[in-house]
Amino acid sequence: MKKLLTLITLVSIAAVGSAQAAGDAAAGKAKSATCVACHGPDGNSPTPAFPKIAGQHAGYLEKQLTEYKNRTRVNATMNGMAAALSEQDIADLAAYFASQTGTIGTADPDKVELGESIYRAGNPATGVSACVACHSPTGVGNPMANFPSLQGQYADYTVLQLQHFRSGERANDAGAMMRGVAGKMTDAEIEAVAQYIQGLN
């Protein structure tokens, strides 16, 4: 836990010190036409196959789009979509979707108890860190440290990302933090915490 807190502090300092192009939400809305088919016109995806990005922190969205563009994060669809984006396009799109309001789903009541336990306390017996340390009690994340908001995210998407972190298929997490956490999680824990997050606000 001490190492985790040290890393969070270092990431926070780095995030504060980094300069990013200012995004224009109005320009981003005009540029978002190709995004709406999957993510919806306001970033609330109509299907669990695609993540909700409404209300996500602009810095986090910029990071993900940049990493899709340079293929640090691999997804065939998103790599293609981001390939032609300029830095300003990315900043504008991030500003637009960050300015939208995300929707909250409903958690599976059979999985909420385990999900809440993992989210708030982790699993000390197996070394799974609590999600709350980085993503906050209400799931809003920490924009200064570039930890994303999780509030209301589709459970299917969260399960997939945790599985990808666990397998190493996704490796764009600072200091391998998420790979370290997910690598110790069971399938049941992943499914339960994803359900809890889906209804979190």
N, C-alpha and C positions, 0 to 999 in steps of 0.2 A: 504494500500500500504506500510505503514511503517513496519508493521509486516512481510509482504512478503519480503521486502528488508533485514530485520534482519535475517529472516530464510535463505535466499539465502546466506548471509554472513557466517552464522554458518555452513551451509552445505559445502560451499567452503573451510572453514578452516578445517573441518573434512575430506574432500576429500584429501586435500593437505597432511594432517598428516597421512593418512592411507597408509600402505604398501601393495602392491599387488605383486603377483608373476609375474615375467617378462614373457610375452608370446613370443613364437617363431612363426612368421607368416608362415615360411616354414613347420614347424611341424603341424601347424594348417591346412594348405592346405591338407596335407596328411591325417589328421583326419576328414576332412570335407565331406567325401564320403556320409555319411548318411544325411547330411544337404541339399545336392544339389537338391533332389527330390522336396522339397518345396521351398527352398530359391534360387535355381539356383547355378551354379558353382562358381559365383563370388559374390553371395549375392544379386543379383538383381532378385527377385522372378519373375517367368514367369506369375504369376496370382495374382490378387488382394486379393485372399483368404489368402495369406501368406505375411507377411511384407517384405519389402526390408531391408536388414541389411548391405549391402555394404556401407562402409564409416562411419558406426555408430561408436561412440566412444568406444574404447576397454573397458574402465571402466564400461560403461553402459551395454555393452554386457555381461561382467563378472557378473555384478549384476543380470541381468535378468536370465542368465543360472543358477547361484547359487540359485536363488529364485525358479526357476522351479525345480531344484534338491531337494531342501528342502520343496517344495510345499507351500512356502509363496505366490507365484504366481501360480494360478491354471489353467492349460490347459492340458487336458488328453494326447494329443499327445506330447507336450513339456515336461511334467512331466516324461513321459516314456523315451523320448530321452535323457534327462539330468540325469536320475537316475544313470547311470553307469559312468558318467564323473568324473574324478579326478579334483582337483584344477588346476593342470598343463594343463590337457585337455581343461578346460574352458578358461584358460589364452591364450593357443595357438590358439584356435578357435577364440577367441575375437580379438587377434592380426591379424589373417589372414583376417577376414571379415572387420576389421577396415582399413586395408591397401588397400582395393578395392575401386573403384569409383562408387558411386551411380548414377542411372539414374534419370532424371527429367521427370515428366509426363506433361499432359496438363489439365488445370483447366476448368471447365464448365464456359463459359463466362457469363452466366446468374446469377452465384452465386459469382463471383469474388468480386464485389463491397462490398457486405455484409461481405464476408469472410475476405477481406483485412481490413475492418473497425474493425472487432472483433480481428483479429490477432494483429493489430497495436495499437488499442485504447481500446479494450475491450468494455464493455457496462456499463458505469458509472451508468446508471439508475437502473440497476439490480445487480450491484456489480460484474460483470464478469471482471476479470483481463485480461489485454492485454497479449497475448502469447509472444510478442516480449521481455518482461521483462526477461524471462528465456531462450527463444529459439533463440534469436537474430533476427535482421531485416531480415537476409537472411535464417533463419531457421537452422543454423549450431549448435545451442545449446550452451552449456557451459560445456566442459569436466571437468573442475576443480570442478564444482558443481554437476557433474553427471547428468546434464540436457541433454536429447538426442537431436541429430540432427533430424529434421523433414523434411528436404529438399526432395521434390519429393516423399514422402511416399504416397502409394495408399490411395485414399480418403476412400474407403470401410474399410480399416484397421483402419484408424484414427477415423472414425465414430464409429466403434465397440468399440475401446478403450475408447473414450470419453463417450459412453453410459455405458460401464462397470464401469468407474470411477464414473459416475453420480449415478448409482444404488448401488455402493459399492461392486459390484462383483469383481472388481479389487481394491486392497487395499495395493499395495506395493509402494506407493508414499510417499516420505519423508514428514513428518508433515501433511499428508492428503491434500497437496497442490492441486493436480489435482482433488481430490474428491470435494474440496471446489470450484474450478473454474467450473468444469463440472456440479456440482449440481445446478448451477444458469443458465445454458445454455438451450435454447430452442432447439427443434429438428432442426429448420431452421438454427439457429446459428451454431450448430454442423456440419450440412451438408455443410454449406457455408464455414466455416473455413477449413474443411477437403478438399474441392475442391481447396481452395486457396493454401493450403500447398502442394497439389499434383503438382502444377505448380511452387512452390517457389524455387528460387535459387539465 
